[in-house]
Amino acid sequence: MKLTTSYFGDRAVIAVEGDFEFQGVKEFRNASDAVFLHPNLARVEVDLGRATYIDSSALGILLVTRESAKKHGVSLALMHVTGKVRTVLEMARFNKLFEMGS
């Protein structure tokens, strides 16, 4: 998995490329923790457009990130969610917990 973090004013984007699974959870956690330290942050988007797979540990870290966003008063969205990744997220009912864009 490869992560890229970008900032656009008060919005941060964490882009995930490849398989989002257990081996990348710590790296994702570090990236999301760093994002929440950004001043004047209003929105975080997790760009899953290049994610090819997502496992249960990745689902767990997304829930942790959701709680961090709430704690910091920041909105969180999962973006560019398509294919198998969308199927897994919908099966886990994440579409009820997160804003999801395609």
N, C-alpha and C positions, 0 to 999 in steps of 0.2 A: 504494500500500500504506500502511496505517496500522498502527502498533505501539503497544501499551499494555503497560506493565510494572506488575505488582502484586505485593505481598509479603503473605504470610500466615504469620507465624511464621518457621519455617526453610525455607519454600517460596516460590519465585518463579515467577510465571507471565508469560510473554511471549506476548501475544495478537497474532496476525497477521490483518489484515482486508484483503481484496482480493487482487490478483495479487502473489504472492511471487516476484519475478523480479529480474534483474540490477540494476535501478535501486534496489532496496531493500536490497541485500545489505550495503552499508556501514552503513546505519542499523541493520540487524539486528545486525551485528557490534558496533557501539557499544553497543547495548542489552544484548547478551549479555555483553560485557566488563564493563559496569557491574554486572550481576547478580552476577558472580563475586566482586566486591569486597564484597558484602553479608556482614556478620558472621553466623556460625552458620548459614550456608546449607547445607542438606542435599539439596535437590531443586529442579530446574528443570523446569518444564513449558512446552512450546511449544504453545500452544493454536491449532490450525489450523481450528477450527470455522467461522470466517468467511473462511478463505482460499478463493479461487475458482480459483486456478491456481498451479502451482509449476513453475519451470524448473530447468535443470541448475545454474545458478549458485546458486540457493537450496538445492539438494541439497548442493552443495559447502560452503556456509556452515553447514549443519546438521552436516556431518561435522567441520568445524573446531570447532563448538560442542561436539560429542561429545568431542573430544580435550581441550578446555578443562575440561569437566566431569570427565573422568577425572583430569586433572592436579590439580584442586582437591578430589578425593574426593567429588564431588557426583553424585547420580543424575540422569539426564536422560530425559524422556519426551515423546513427541509425542502430544498429546491431541485428542480430538474430530475424529479423522481420518476423513473420509467422502468419498464421491463421487469426482470426478476426481482430487482430491489424493491420496486413498487409492490409487487405481489407479496413479498415477505412482510413489508411494512403494513400493508392492508390486512394480511392474515393476523398480524399481531395487534391490529386495531390502532396502530399509530396514527392513522388518518383521523381518529377521534381525539387524539392528544396533541397533535402538531398541525400547524399550517403546512400543507404540502402543495407545492407547485410543480407543474410538469415543464 
